[in-house]
Amino acid sequence: MGRWVFLHHFAMVLSACLCFRWLRGAPWTSANAHPETPAAQASPEQAGSSQASPSESRTPERIKTKQYTLSHERQAKAVAYSRAGYTLYFVSYFLGGLFLFLILRLGWAAKFRDIAENASEKKWIQGLVFVPLLFLTIGVLDLPLHLYWHSLSLHYEQSIQGWGSWFWDWSKESFSPRRLELFLS
């Protein structure tokens, strides 16, 4: 029991340290993340002269940045894709909950449990049978939503990946051992 208390305290201290470090300013970001800082943009004359005040050297007239702007057509497509993506994101969470409810309500989870109990007496083996069946069912129920999401990315020119390649990637993602490992841990 003492070991679990120690691990619990260790996790709490580690979480607190990570939160404190995050609040102080993400140390994992590089110093070169924003190379176009006002100091880097200052001309050699300004850097050498001590008469230029800091507020004077940062005026918009003296700072010239290179910005990429989208054409009106591409910007409208990007905004429409973003809105459709946000909508689909929230719909996917609603449907995910609905799918889990239906799996329970229709008795599929009980059938999966029965299959797992018939496979072995050991609980961990039952888990190894039950979880992939559950993931396979959720993956198949979720497939139309993922298909629509990919068709949106093709329509709004956010992807050039073909359907065969996309389906292969989707199947590797949905049924990978890593996903099972994340669920069991």
N, C-alpha and C positions, 0 to 999 in steps of 0.2 A: 504494500500500500504506500510505503514511503517513496518508492521509486516513481509512482504515478504523481504524487504530490510534487516531487522534484521536477518531473517533466512538465507538469502544469505551470509551475512557477517559472521554469526556464522559458516556456513558450510565451508567457505573459511579459517577461522582461524583454525578450527578443522582439515581440510585437511593439512594445512601448519604445524601444530603441529605434526600430525601423520607422515608426510614426514620427518620432522626434527628428530623426535625420531627414525624413521627407519634408517636414514642415520647415526646416531650416533652409531648404533649397536643394533640390535634387542633385546629390553629388555624382550621380551616374551620368549626368549630361556633360558633354565635353565643353571646353572653353571655346572651341571653334564652332559651336552650334550657330552662332550669329556673327559671321565674319564681317558683315556690313555695319559695324557699330560706328557711331559718330567719330570716335577717336581714330578708327582705321580709315575713315573717309576724309579726314582733315588733310588739306594740301600740305606739302613740305614747308611752304611759307608760314602757314599757321602753326605748324608743329614747332618751328624754330623761333617764332616770335612770342615773347612773353606779354606783349601788349594786348593781344586778343583775349577778350574775356570768355569764360566758358559758355555763357548764355549767348554770346554773339556768334560763336563758332557753330552752334547747334541750330541756327535759324533754318527754316525750310528752304530759303533761297540758296544756301551754301551746301546743303546736303542733297546730293543727287543720287537716287537709287535706281537701279535697273529693275523694273517690274515687268512680269509677264501678265498680259491681260488676254482674256478669252474674247473671241468674237461674240457678237450678240447671240448668234444661233447656237454656238457651243455652250455659252453660259446658260442659255435657256434650257438646253438639254441637260446640263449638269444639275441645275436646280430641280428640274422635273425628276431626274433619276434619284436625287437625294430625297425628295419628298416621297417618292414611291418606295425607296429603300426604308425610310423611317416607318412608313405605314406597314410595310411588309414585316419589318422587324417586330413591331408590337403585335401584329396579327399572328406571327409565328409563336410568340409566347402564349397567347390566348389559345391557339390551336394545340400547342404542346400540352397545356393543362387539360384541355378537352379530351385529347387522345388518352392521357393517363386516366382520366375519369372513366372514359368508355372502356378501357382495358380492365379496370376494376369492376365496373358495373355489368359488363357483358360476361364476366366470369373467365376471361382469358387468363388473368393472373392466377386464378385458382387452377386452371388447366396446366399452366406452366409449372406451378408448385407440384401438382400431382406427377407430372413428368419427371421433375427433379427428384421427388421422393422415391419414385420407382427406380431411378438411376443408381441411387446409393443411400446408405444409412447415414453417411457422414455429412454434416451440415456444410462444410466447405466445398465438397463436391456438388452438393445440391445448389449452392450458390453459383458454381461454375457452369451449371446447366441452366439455371433460371435466368441469370443476368443476360447471357447472349440471346436467349429467346425473347426477352423483354426488349433488348436493343434492336433486334431484327424487326420486331413488330413496330416499334416506334419509328425506325428508319423507313420502313415501307409506307407507313401512314404519312410520314413527313415528306416523302418523295415528291408528290405533286407541288408542294410549296417550294421546294428547292428547284424543281424544274422551272417554275414560273420565275423565280428569282434569277436564274441563269438566262432565261429568255429576255428579262428586263435588261440585264447587263449587255446582252447582244444588241437589243433594240436601241439602247442609248449609247452604244459604241464604247462601253467600258471594258469589254472583253472581246477577244477574237478567238477564244477557245471553242473548238468544235464540240458537237454533242457527244460523240464517242469518247473523246478524251475527257470531257467533263464528267461523263458517267463513270468512267474508270476512276478518276480522282475522287468522286463522291463515294463510290463503293469502298475505296481504300480508307477514306476518312471515317465513314460511318461504321465500318465493321473492323476497325483496326484493333490489335491487342492493346495499344496505348490507351485508347478510349476506355476499354474494359478495365485497364489498370487504374486509370484515374477514378473510375466509378468505385472500385473496390477499396481504394486507399482512403 
